[in-house]
Amino acid sequence: MRLPAADDLAARDHDPRLDFVRGIAIWFLFLDHIPQNVVSLLTLRNFGFSGATDLFVFATGYAAALLYGKMLLERGFIVMATRVFKRVWHLYAAYVVLFVIYVDTISHVAAQYAAPELINEFNISGIIDHPLRILIHGLLLQAKPLNLDVLQLFIALMAFFPLALWGLFRWPNLTLLASIALYLVARLFDWTLASFPDGSWYFNPFCWQLPLVLGAWCALGGAQRLRGLRSTPFVRTAALAFLVFALIVTAAGKATIFAKFAPDWLLEVFLPVDRENIAPYRVLHLVALVLLFADAVPRDWAGFRTRALQPILISGQEWLAAFCAGVFLSFAGHLLLITGPNSLAMQVFVSAAGISIMACVAYYVSWSKRQDYKSVLGARS
């Protein structure tokens, strides 16, 4: 099993741009999860069709292809698949712990502050009448507690990843076409996964597999194949023009002052953006963003070695710990804003404090892993 870019893949080091993108995405998700937070106006979803989740899934697909692709080359499919499923188990364990503590915390806070609306707002209303059923369906990834949807989606996507990676090694372009076909069929026939007690997943995994596979395809030689095309002035200009168009439409839908720049029929076509099934123009916006970012920021950019960007990079490397911390911090921040002074200064403080704590958690996890690694080396010497 040899890919045209296999030799190049085996020789490649980790790309710091992936950590940067995932770190930014995790921070943006935290900000987006705090309602009525003015700082969340700075996140990606306010400047175009795609958002932090899109970037995160694409970058993680790229990073997973580099990591597990080398493993597939060196040790075969079985070893690679078991390592992926081990990661899936870690993600699932984190989800279960988050789910149980998160639901219990929200229920306790709602009773403590006599704020039953929190139960409905965080989508755990069934916990009062059917706690055991909610717990069982939560373990089956069928519950829909607010802010756990990204982790729920990623568990499903990574469980499917070994098959996708194998296909990308054997038939890269055909596998990408199959991913696109699944995306289109799922949108056409409304294929999705059911949730409890009704409805479906916030993110349809049959559609959201596309940015994951697209990221992996780019990592496994796709980006090199398109290098000549994406370096042409026409493609760059078209990508930039589409980003400007998306910015205008998004701004017109959010603020009346910009509404004059886009007619109503245009807003009806593009807004609200289909988040559940990741609308085609949302995928196109993601591709345009990635294309311009990859051209503007080389992997050996000196900025990645500066101290100012280290918190973002570390958060991207230890994204699971940072994300889990962000889930609780977003709830704590929301609680502070609805029970205390919801001023501009308070919103900025909550946002800055939450991001700082997330970065500290990521730093600690990174430091702890290095200590374990040193201990193992010391034991072997």
Stockholm file with secondary structure:
# STOCKHOLM 1.0

chainA/1-381         MRLPAADDLAARDHDPRLDFVRGIAIWFLFLDHIPQNVVSLLTLRNFGFSGATDLFVFATGYAAALLYGKMLLERGFIVMATRVFKRVWHLYAAYVVLFVIYVDTISHVAAQYAAPELINEFNISGIIDHPLRILIHGLLLQAKPLNLDVLQLFIALMAFFPLALWGLFRWPNLTLLASIALYLVARLFDWTLASFPDGSWYFNPFCWQLPLVLGAWCALGGAQRLRGLRSTPFVRTAALAFLVFALIVTAAGKATIFAKFAPDWLLEVFLPVDRENIAPYRVLHLVALVLLFADAVPRDWAGFRTRALQPILISGQEWLAAFCAGVFLSFAGHLLLITGPNSLAMQVFVSAAGISIMACVAYYVSWSKRQDYKSVLGARS
#=GR chainA/1-381 SS CCCTTHHHHHHCCCCHHHHHHHHHHHHHHHHHTSTTCGGGGGSGGGSSSCCHHHHHHHHHHHHHHHHHHHHHHHHCHHHHHHHHHHHHHHHHHHHHHHHHHHHHHHHHHHHHTTCTHHHHHTTCTHHHHCHHHHHHHHHTTCCCCTTCHHHHHHHHHHHHHHHHHHHHHHCHHHHHHHHHHHHHHHHHHTCCCBCSSSSBCSSCHHHHHHHHHHHHHIIIIIHHHTHHHHTSHHHHHHHHHHHHHHHHHHHHHHCGGGGGGSCHHHHHHHSSCCTTTTCHHHHHHHHHHHHHHHHHSCTTCGGGGSGGGHHHHHHHHTHHHHHHHHHHHHHHHHHHHHHSCCCHHHHHHHHHHHHHHHHHHHHHHHHHHHHHHHHHHHHHC
#=GC SS_cons         CCCTTHHHHHHCCCCHHHHHHHHHHHHHHHHHTSTTCGGGGGSGGGSSSCCHHHHHHHHHHHHHHHHHHHHHHHHCHHHHHHHHHHHHHHHHHHHHHHHHHHHHHHHHHHHHTTCTHHHHHTTCTHHHHCHHHHHHHHHTTCCCCTTCHHHHHHHHHHHHHHHHHHHHHHCHHHHHHHHHHHHHHHHHHTCCCBCSSSSBCSSCHHHHHHHHHHHHHIIIIIHHHTHHHHTSHHHHHHHHHHHHHHHHHHHHHHCGGGGGGSCHHHHHHHSSCCTTTTCHHHHHHHHHHHHHHHHHSCTTCGGGGSGGGHHHHHHHHTHHHHHHHHHHHHHHHHHHHHHSCCCHHHHHHHHHHHHHHHHHHHHHHHHHHHHHHHHHHHHHC
//
